[in-house]
Amino acid sequence: MQQDILDSIETPSPNKISFIEFIALMAMMMSLTALAIDAMLPALSIIGLDLGVTNSNDNQLTISALFIGLGIGQLFYGPISDSTGRKKPLYVGLIIFILGSIVSVFATDLNTMLIGRAIQGLGLASPRTVSLAMIRDQFHGREMAKVMSFVLMIFIVVPTVAPSVGQLILWGANWQAIFIFIMLMAVLILIWFGTRMQETLHVEDRKTLSFKRIGKSVGEFFSSKVALGYTLTAGLVSSGFIGFLNSAQQIFQDQYQLGDKFPLFFAALAMSVGFASFFNSRMVMQYGSDRMVKIAISVLVAIATLFAILVPSWGSAMPLWLAMLYFIPTLFCVGILFGNLNSMAMEPLGHIAGVGSAIVGAVSTLISVAFGTMISQQYDGTLLPVIYGFMLSGGISLVLIFMVGRVAAASE
């Protein structure tokens, strides 16, 4: 069925992309964001020293700045892709990302670095938005959730190896070389997409680019309690994850003094998310996204509550094995939630997939970066800020998901 859908894509070509290649390409497009974040993690303290940063927590802002650009940028690419098709906005976004990478390479102070990272985020919003819209053009419901899970399975390989790649580059070069490597990856993705991918939005399905139509679509999104509710939930869940991501380098390299071993432990945690995506792809067709999400959030909150009780007695002396025992199941739950919540938020917005994916992505990202940065800025040499962040964001999400579930059931 999936191949039949892809065979009907606009722009006939003797070399139409296969379903497997489509999944791989979408995953790589989405993975560019993870690469731009995770490959930098081993270098954060070095970058901070070179740029004259005095408060180590401020090094985290290089991650938050990218997410801010990512959130804002999604608002533009969605409407444009609904009007021009999916391919042109992708080209523009990757070029902007490359320009942001160049600014970052030549940064000599924190402010310039944050500007470069924000520009990178603005560019990355394009593959993030376009890939989701292209998937939504062709799949819906549980099929979309399953496709998203396949995409995330491949996607997770990048954050698994990205810190190791960054560390390898640091052994032979300076931190600027990491940005150059990421920039070259963007060029390769641009060439792959441009030469292999067909347009997924038919000409007859395109909409005139107008503020009136965009305003109508935005109003439709905010009037949809289901789409809005799942989007808010996705943002809250992601805020706990960003709080962890921003603090990861300090936790493992500073608190636990792992040094060059940090990428290995980070890879183990990333594999937990990847296995969750594989598990979800097998289970979601049988049990449905709603049930999978409710179970995952419930487990996440229960684990966070348990460790919130245990950690104060350990403080900064909490052993590494116990920290991993907390993070592995927590991130497993996060892996289940990512794909499901996005597909559930997009389900009522299929007829406005471009604008819909833009709003879902922008709102959830801006919520997550705001609260995630607040969480990570509280880092005090212990795991408590991260654990409290997951407990609070997960608890609110759990309430929201049951409320939205009742609304969705009532509208069926």
N, C-alpha and C positions, 0 to 999 in steps of 0.2 A: 504493500500500500504506500509506504513512504517513497519508494522509487517511482511509483506512478505519479505521485504528487510532484516530485522533482522533475519528472520528464515533461510536465506540463508548463514548466517555467518559461517565461517570455524570452525572446531572443534565441531563435533556433541556432544550434551549434552542433557540429559533428562530434564534438568532444564534451557532451554535457556532463556536468559534475555528478559523481555517484553519491549515494546516500552516505557512505563511509567518509568520503572526502569532504562532503558538506559538513558533517559533524566535526571533522578534524579542523577545517578552516574556521568554523564558528568558534570552536574552542580556542584556537590560536588567537583569534581576534579579541576574545574576551580575556585571554591569558596575558595579553600585553600589559594590562593594568597590574596584574599580579607580579609580572616581571619587573615593571617600573618601581614597584614598592619593595618587594622581597629581596631583590638583588642588592638593594642599597642597605639592607639592615646591618650586615657586618661592618659597613663603613660609616655608620652614623656618628660614632664617637670621633672618628678620624676627620670626617667632614666638619663636625662641630669645632674641633681644635683648629683646623685650617681657616675656618670662617670667624674665629674669635668668639665663639659662643661660651658664655661663662656658666650658665645654668644647664646642666645636662638634660633636664626635662624639655628644654627648648629645642633640642635636636629632633624631638618627635614632630615638631611643626612642619618639617620637610615632608612628612607623610600626610599630615592633615591638609596642607596646602594643595597637594595633588587631589585629594578627595573633594575639596571645595570647588576646584576647577571642574572636576568630573561631574559634580552635582549640577552646577550652573550650565555647563555645556550641553547636557542632555535636553534641556528645555528648547534648544535651537535645532538640533539635528533631527529630532522626531518630526516636527511639522515640515521641515524642509524635505525629509525623505518621503513623506506622504505626497508631496507635490512633484518632486523631480525623479522619484525612484530611490532605491536604496544605495546605489553604487556611488553616485557623485558625492554625497555627504561623507562617505567613507574616505574617499580620496582627500577631500579637504581636511578632515580630521587628522589623518595620518601626517599630512604635511605640517599642520599646526603642532602636532606632537614632536616632530623632528625639530622644528624651530625652538620649542621649549627646551628640548634636550641640549641644543647648542647654547642657549642662555645659561643653563645649569652648568655646563662644562666650564664656562668662562666666569662663573660667579666667584667673587672675592669677599663677599659678606653675606650674612644670613638673609637680609632683605632681598637681595638679587636672587639668591637661591630660591626663596619662597615664590618670587615672581616666575622664575623659570619652571618650578614645579607646578604652579597654578596653570601656566600655559600648557604644560604637558597634560594636565588633567582636562583642560578644555578640549584638547585634541583627542584624548582617550575616550571622551564621552561619545565620540562618533562610532567607533567599533562596538562599544558597549551598547549603545542604543540601536544601531543598525542591525547588529547580530540578533538581538532579541526580537526586533520587528520582522526580520527575515524568517525567523523560526515561527513567529505568530502568523505570518502570511500563509504558512503551509500546514500548521498543526494547531490543535486546540484540545482542551480538556486534559484527560489523563495521558493522551498521546503526547501533548506538548510537555507535560511534566516528565514523561519518560525520555523524550528527546533532550530536555534540559539536563536531565540526570546523566545521559550519555556525554553531553557536552562538558558537564562539570567533572566527569570522570577523567577526561583528557586534560581539562583545564587545571586540575589539581596537581598534575605532574609538574607544572611550572613552579608554583610556590614550593613544591617539594625540593626541587633542585636549584631554584634561583639563588638562595643564600650561599649555596656551595659554589655556584658560578661566580657570584660576587666575591667570595673569599679567594677563589682561585685567581681572579683578576688582580686582587689586592696583593697577592704574593709576587706577581710579576710586574705590576704597574701601579699607578696611583688611582684614587677614587674617580677621577675624571674618565678613566678608561671604561668604567662601568656604564656611564651614560652613553659613551660612544658605542659600546656593544648593544645596549638597548635600542639605540637609534638605528643601528644596522638591522636589527630584528624587525623594526617597523618597516624598513625599506623592503625587506624580503616578503613580509605579509602583504604589503601594497602590491608588489609584483604578482604574488600568488593570486590574490583576490582579483586583480585586474585582468589576468589572463585566463582564469579558470571559472570564476563564478558568473552565473547568468543572473539577470534581473529577476526578482521574485514578485515585484509589484507590477501587475499588468497596467498598461496605459489607461484602460477604461476604469481602473480602480483608483487612479490618482486623483487628488483633490487640489483645487486651486489654493495657492498659498495666500491666505487672507487673515487679518487680525480678527475678523468677525467669526470665521470658522474656527480659528484657534481658541478664541474666547468661548465659543459654544462647546468645544471639546473639553476645555478646562472646566467649564461649568458642569458638564456631564460627568466628568471624573469626580468632582467634589460632591456631586449629588448622589453618586453611587456609593452607598454605605459599604457595600461589599468590597469594591475596588479600593476605596479610601482606607477602610479598616485593615485590609491585608497589607496595604502599602505602609501604613503606620507601624504595623506589627513587624514587617520586614526591616524598617528603619531602626526600631528599638532593639531587635535581635542583633542587627549588625553593629549597633553602638557598643555592645559588650565585646563583640569580636574586634572592633577597631581599637577599643581600649586596651585589649590584650596585644594586638598587633603593634600599636605605638610603643608599648612597654616591653615588648619581647626582647629587644637587644639589651636593655638594662637588666631585665630579669635574668637572662641566661649568661650574658657576658660579664655583667658587673656583680649582680647578687650572687650568682653561682660560679662565677669566674671560670666559665667554660672556654673562653678564648676562641681558638680556631675550631673547637668542637661544636660551637653554637649551631652551625648549619645542620649537623647530624641530628641534633635534638629537635630542631625546627622541622626538619624533614619528617621525623617520626610523627609529629603533630599534624603536619600537612597530609600525611598518609591516612591519618584517622578521618580527616574530612573527605579524602578521596574514597576510602572504603565506604563511608556513609553514603556517598553519592551512588556508588555501585549497588549497595544494599537497597537504597531507595528506588533505583531503576527496576529492581526485581519485585519490590513490595507494593509500589504505588498503584500499579494496575490492578492489584488484588484488593487492597484496602482503601485506596483513595487518598488524595492529598490531605484532606481535612483531618482524617484520623491520624495520619503519619505526623502531621504538624502538632496536633494536640499532645500526642505521646512524647514527642521530642522535647517540646517546651516544658512539659511536666517533669521529665527526667532532668533537664538542664537546671531547673529551679531547685529541685530536690537535692541535687549534687552540690549546687552553690550554697544552699542553706546549711547542709552538713559541714562543708569546709569552712563556712563563715564561723561556725562554732568551734572547729578544731584549730584553725590557724592562729588565733590570738595567743594560744598557749605556746606556740612554736616561735612566732615572730619571724625575724630574718634568719633564724636557725632552722627553719623548716627544711627537712631533707629534700634533695632533688627528686628522689624516687616518689615521694608523696606529692610533690608538685606535678610531676608527670601523670600520676594517678588521677589527679584532678583534671588536668588539661585534656587528656586523651578522650575520655567519655564526653566531656563538655563540647569539644570541637567536633566529635562525632555527631552530636545532636545539632550543632550549627550546620554541618554538612547536609543533613536531612532538610533543614529549614530553608536554606538558601533557594534551591531550585523550586521547591513547592510553593513558597510564599510568593515568589515572583510570578509563577504561572497562574496561581489563584487570583492575584491582583489583576493580571492581564485578561483573565477569562471574560469579564463583562465588556472588555474594550476592544474586541476583535475587529469591529468595524472602523475603529480609529487607532489601529495598531501603532502607527508612527508616533502620533501625539500621545497615545496612551503609554507606550513604553518610555517616552521622554518624561512624562509626569511621574510615573511610577518610579523610574530610576532617579530623577532629580529629588523628589520629596524624600524617598527612603535614604538616599545618600546624604542629603543635607542634615536630616535628623540624626543619622548615624555618626556623621563627622562631628556634629555639635556636641552630642552627649558622649561620644567615644573620646573626644579630645578632653572633655571635662574629667572623664574617668582616668585617663592616662596621666593627666597633669597632677593627679593626686598621688602618683607613685612615690612611695616613701621607703623603699628598700625591702618591702614585704609584698606578698601576693594579695593582701586584703583589698586594696582599691579595685583590682581586677575582679576578684570574687564578688565583692559587693556590687560591682557594675553588672555582672551577669545575673546576680540574684534580683536586683531591682528591675533591670530592663526585661528580664525573663518573666518576672512576676506580673508586671504590667501587661506584657504581651499575652500571657496566659489568660488574663481577664478579657483582653480585647478579642482574642481568637474565639472564645466561647460566645461573646456577644455578637461578633460578625457571623459566626456559624448559625446562630438562631435567625439572624436577618436573612441570610442566604437560603436557609431551609424554608422560611416563610414566603420567600419570593418565588420558589419553584412551583 
